[in-house]
Amino acid sequence: MWTGYTVGKKMVGVQIQRIDGKRISIWTMIKRHLISAFVYLTPLLIGAIILTFLNDGPLRAIMTFNEIN
């Protein structure tokens, strides 16, 4: 098993390690992926909330808006 690797990291020889140099556990990898998913999805959720609740008119694409005017 490739503990501390993704396929890309394995190809270039980079490995995730703890500060003391030991290999990370599966639980540490799961926590790392959950935290990164939260960090990356938070702006998308904020944007979805803004579009859903703060929109006053119909949603239009830029091209549609330019064709109307």
C-alpha positions as CSV (number, residue, x, y, z in Angstrom):
1,M,0.0,0.0,0.0
2,W,1.2,3.5,-0.8
3,T,0.8,5.2,2.6
4,G,1.7,8.9,2.2
5,Y,1.5,8.8,-1.6
6,T,-0.9,9.7,-4.4
7,V,-0.2,8.4,-7.9
8,G,1.4,11.7,-8.9
9,K,3.5,12.0,-5.8
10,K,4.7,8.4,-6.3
11,M,5.8,9.3,-9.9
12,V,7.9,12.3,-8.8
13,G,9.1,10.7,-5.5
14,V,7.3,12.9,-3.0
15,Q,5.9,11.4,0.2
16,I,3.9,12.9,3.0
17,Q,5.5,12.3,6.4
18,R,4.9,13.3,10.0
19,I,7.1,15.9,11.6
20,D,9.1,13.2,13.3
21,G,9.8,11.4,10.0
22,K,7.5,8.4,10.5
23,R,5.0,7.3,7.9
24,I,1.5,8.6,8.3
25,S,-1.4,6.3,9.0
26,I,-4.6,5.7,7.0
27,W,-6.5,7.7,9.6
28,T,-4.2,10.7,9.1
29,M,-4.7,10.5,5.3
30,I,-8.5,10.4,5.7
31,K,-8.4,13.4,8.0
32,R,-6.2,15.2,5.6
33,H,-8.5,14.6,2.7
34,L,-11.6,15.6,4.7
35,I,-10.0,18.9,5.8
36,S,-8.9,19.7,2.2
37,A,-12.4,18.9,0.9
38,F,-13.9,21.3,3.4
39,V,-11.3,24.0,2.5
40,Y,-11.9,23.6,-1.3
41,L,-15.7,23.3,-1.1
42,T,-16.4,26.2,1.3
43,P,-16.1,28.9,-1.4
44,L,-18.4,26.9,-3.7
45,L,-21.0,26.7,-0.9
46,I,-20.7,30.4,-0.2
47,G,-21.3,31.1,-3.9
48,A,-24.2,28.8,-4.1
49,I,-25.8,30.5,-1.0
50,I,-25.3,33.9,-2.5
51,L,-26.8,32.9,-5.8
52,T,-29.7,31.2,-4.1
53,F,-30.8,33.7,-1.5
54,L,-29.5,37.1,-2.6
55,N,-30.5,37.0,-6.3
56,D,-33.1,39.6,-7.1
57,G,-33.9,38.8,-10.8
58,P,-33.5,36.0,-13.2
59,L,-30.1,34.4,-13.7
60,R,-28.5,35.3,-17.0
61,A,-25.3,34.4,-18.7
62,I,-23.1,37.3,-19.9
63,M,-23.9,36.4,-23.5
64,T,-27.7,36.4,-22.9
65,F,-27.4,39.7,-21.1
66,N,-25.5,41.3,-24.0
67,E,-28.1,40.1,-26.5
68,I,-31.0,41.7,-24.6
69,N,-29.4,45.1,-24.4
